[in-house]
């Protein structure tokens, strides 16, 4: 799956893990004001929004304990067959074209049995790199005609732009086409869509795009007339049903990481502009899917900062209109030695469950032990169910994030995320469009060091004290005699978000796999406003280049994603 080898940069990352971690300001003791506008809708929670990546190298994928943990976490979508390996995977023979590692009981039918146990919708990645439109169409026929699985969402390739067309020609993604340009991908994307929809017209076809603001967004290779996204959509915009981006914002410190959800509005705005430009009258129906995300390229992968990042990222993407967000990964393993991040062991593993691997003389907890990232994702079950209405909310201090949801039963749930690793946060909450009942409220929380979610009666609807580095969800009932189920009005159409663009002559945060692939990190160049809003459309996001730390050419990072290696999983 993803194996990170760090040479030289790891010491800097480890040393900086706690540096700049949302240090308290001079008025840190002041109460943080939270506003919830329960009358303004940001849309409904998508039916299969909370997703997770799985792969053909994961021999624990279908085990009863694992499927039970996924179901309990509210996972509603599973992605298969796994990252870059998808571009070399042949579903009929259950083999990798390059002889890559595949384990028993991870074939397509076994995966579908796992999805059924979990209650999750599948999203499948068709082999673009070494496959054909006919192979993909045959998969649709087997899945939906022969077996009646009803698989709706199909990606055409993984990170196809990583095929070596950009940079120095050494990509991380398998692509056996002689022409590796975006023009060729767009042309073949149309062919895949035509062949697959001829078998089942109801399938939805997804196009791989570069993430706005992150390399190789806006790049042009020799011979190109436009960048990847504009070229692909100009050819295939009328043939697709959703666009795909991967969200790996990273950060030199944990504080950097926890600020990254503020960038999502700008990324979404850029994508919507592209879709509107090329999809015409169909633009509103073209979905945005984030089929990979986690905290790689930051100090924290399994420790508490990553756990806080997870629900904040899922909810922000949903509030911005994404229909799927899939965490990387169920199990992943690591070749890196554990580090200490804000006083907590971090196993440098992208999975949400322990793979039981050992590195640097230290071993992970027993296999399938949930990491904090698992509990961060599971915290979403206390906030929302599919079909609930997300409503507008805001925080007066960026060290406390907020998300709010009107439940289908008439209540209001408010998630509060305290991003300070050391200081508790006193918050004062006010509401419009909803009158909460008086008295102590039910809270569901996850704090640093916890091994489960904790439900308790604590504080009131108007005042709460949040532990350091914690997720706390208030489950509010309406006051007696109030109109608890008034339908929230839609939020105004976003108009003030600046689309994200790459700084001229620079590259963005994401680089995967290829030795020598250009890497640097995009960071916000503007400070946050006094009022940090969740789901608001007023954030202006700009980028500047931050070079050095993660540059592979300088001996930085080698990332191997989607390549199956036996060391990733315990015996």
C-alpha positions, 0 to 999 in steps of 0.5 A: 500500500503506501510505504514511506522511506524518509532520508534526511527529512525524517529527522526534521519532521520528527523534530518539528512535530510539536513545533508550532502546534497551535500555540496558545495566543495571548488571549488563549484563556478567553472564551471561544464564541461558536455560532450555529445557524440551524436555519441555513442548510449546507446540503444533506450528508451524502448517502455513501460519503464516509468511505475507506480504501481497501486493497488486494494486498490486505489479507484481513479485509474480510475478517469478522472483527475488521468488517464489524469495526468498519460497520461501527465506524459508519463506513458507507463506501469501500474503494477497490482494488487499491491505489496505484495497484489498480492500474496494473490489476486484472480483475478476471485473473486476480493478478498484477501485470507486473507480478505485484503482491496479491493475497488470497481472499481479496478477489472481486467477489470476496471484496463484494462480500466484505462490502455487503457485510459492512453495508458499504457501496463499492467504488471500483477503479478500472485498470487504465494503465495496463488495461483496455476499455473492453476489460473494463466493460467485461468487469461491468458485465460481470458485476452488474449483469451476471452477478447483479451487484449494481456497482454504480461508481467506476474510476478510470485509472488511479493517479494517471497524471503520475505516469511520467508525462510531467517532471523528469519522465519517471512517474509512479503510475503504471501507464503502458500507452505510448502517448501519456499525455492528458489528451490521450487520457481524455480520448481513452476516457471517452472510449472507456465510458462508451464501452462500459455504459453500453453494458450498463447505462446506469454506471457513473464514470469518473475522470482523474483530475489533478488537485487544484493547487497541488502538483502537477496542477497547471503544469504543461509538458512539452507539446501540451497546449493546456494543463491536465484538467483543462485538456481532459475535460475539454475532451471528456467533459460530456462523457463523465459523471464525476471528477476525482481528486486526492487530498493530501495537504500535509504540513510541516507541523501538526498545526499546519495539518490542522489548518488545511481544511480551510483550503478545501473551499478554494479547491472545490471552487476551482473544480466547479469552475472547470466542470461548469466550463466543460460539462455544459447543462450537465454541470450541476449533476457532475459530482466531486469525489475525493477518493484518497485522503490522509495525513501523509507528508505531515508528522502525524499519521496515527496519533491524535492530530490525524484523528482530529484532521479526519472528521474535520476534513470529511465534514468540510468536503461534504459541506463543500458538496463532495459526494464521497471521501475515502480515507487511505487506508484500512490497513497499510503498514509502515517501513518507518520507525515510530516517532513521538508526536505531541507526547504520543507514539505515532506509528507512521502508518496510513491505515486506520487499523494496525497492520502489526508491522515492526520497524526500527526495533519497535512494533505496532499494537496487535493486528486490527487494533484501532488507531486514533484515526479510526476513532476520529472517523467513528466520531462522525457517527455521533454527528450525522447520518446519511440524509441529515442536513448540514447547517452553517456554523462558525468559530471565533477562533481557528483553534476550535473547529465546528460542524453542525447537523440537523438530524432527521428526528428534529435534534441538532448535533454540534461537533467541536474540535479543540486543536490545541494539544495542551490547552482546554478550550472554554466555548460559548455557543449561540443558536439561530433557527433552533432553541435547545432544551435547557440542562445538561446535554449528551456529549460524545467525545474522543480525547488524546489517549482514549481507546473508545468514544465516551458518552456522558452528560456534560455542560449545557447547550450554551457552554462547554469546556473542551479537553485538549486535542479532543473531538466533542459532539453535543447531541441537542434536543429542542426545547419543549414547544419549539418548532424543532423540525423547521426546514433549513433554507439553502445557503446562498450560492458561493461567490467569494471563493478564489479558485486555487492556482499553483504559484508560477514555476512551482509545484504543489504538495503531492508527489508519489512514488517516482524517484526524482519526482518534483515535490514541494509544499503549497501553503496558505500565504494569508492568515485566517480571518477573525471569524473562521467559518465551517461550510462558509464560502468567504475564505480566500485561498492563495498559495505560495511555494515552500521548498526544501523539506520534501524535495526528493532531488535533495534526498527527501521522500520516496513514496510507494503507493499501491505497490504490494509489499509483503512487509506491509502486513504481519504474518 
